[in-house]
Amino acid sequence: MMKKYFLLAFSLLFGLSQSQIIRKYSNEFLNIGAGARGLAMGGAVISNQNDVYAPMWNPAGLMSIDRDWQGAAMHAEYFESIAKYDYLAYAKVMEEGVFGVSVVRLGVDNILNTTQMIDSEGNIDYDKITKFSQSDYAAILSYAFRPGGNPNLDVGVNAKIVYRNVGKFANGYGFGFDVGAIYKADNGWKFGGMVRDITTTVNFWSINQKELSAVVNGEEFNPAPKDKMELTMPKLNVGASKLFEINSSVYVLPEAGLNVDFAKTASLISTDFASISPYAGAELGYQKMIFVRLGINRFQSITDIEDLKRKVSFQPSAGIGIRYRGLTLDYAITNSGIGGSNFYSNFFSLKLDMGAFRND
């Protein structure tokens, strides 16, 4: 019965997507990821994120939490602190699975509002310049389980509720679902996959026309958009990883995979149907206490504005981590810009594993 309802919902939403506006980068703040470990590895954690941060990468990874509960928090600032990103999460082991709840916020404050700076007769009044904030919020409910009790297969689902606010001008509400899975082969390899926005994520917008528009000399500026429904198309992330033990104290955990957008973007492989970009990352661990991480992702083909030649850009990342009993502190740094810009972002994340404390 549930399968029939799922197929019906998918069919209805797919039909809507043919008649409503589709944004390539709608709800993009949910694709940033959370946890400095995954960010330092360039997102190369689709098959190996095994803690409370898993919902942002692959909710199936929650099944690796085998006792008690975990909590997490992350804070990051982008573009010289212009944008602030925060993440809080909690995961609890249940009788036959793991339940998680996450809250995400991305906000930009103190944006200049110049819509009312020019009056109806064309006069400029700088005193009418005000400030506003733009914020994106999401609440994510997650559940991971093993179908049929299969120890080699973990499956996870995210249910997302989204609220987006653009000052007094507009606000939108949305909902959507993610589905992920991890298969653990007997030879030690792990294969992971996650489909984001599997039924398409829908945002319904409400526009305050009075605040947005301005009429100067009888001509209207900033008219309200006609499309009030915004759709986010599915994205697919797949990866494979394997842990290699160097000795009793040191291990290396690499992962490589592909990010697939079902839209034409600037990715290395781009068609009207889908765009594909590779990623890779690795973690070096010492006694499961000290960690060093590297990653690379977001390969794009761009045009240099100086010589107009096409070139390949990518986003490198790195980080470290330290764990003491059930407390883990991670740090990551990554270049947020394109083409070697100097916009570097710093990420700090904290994780509390109560099961580790209680079992010491």
Buried (B, 14 or more C-beta within 10 A) or exposed (E): EEEEEBEEEBEEBEEEBEEBBBBEEBBEBBBBBBBBBBBBBBBBBBBBBBBBBBBBBBBBBBBBBEEBBBBBBBBBBBEEEEBBBBBBBBBBBEEEBBBBBBEBBBBBEEBEBEBEBBEEEEEEEEEEEBEBEBBBBBEBBBBBBBEEEEEEBBBBBBBBEBBBBBBBBBBBEBEBBBBBBBBBEEEEEBBBBBBBBBBBBBBEBEBBEEBBBBEEEEEEEEEBEEEBBBBBBBBBBBBBBBBEEEEEEEBEBBBBBBBBBBBEBBBBBBEEEBBBBBBBBBBBBEEEEEBBBBBBBBBBBEEEEEEEEEEEBBBBBBBBBEBEEBEBBBBBBBBBBBBEEEEBBBBBBBBBBBBBEEEE
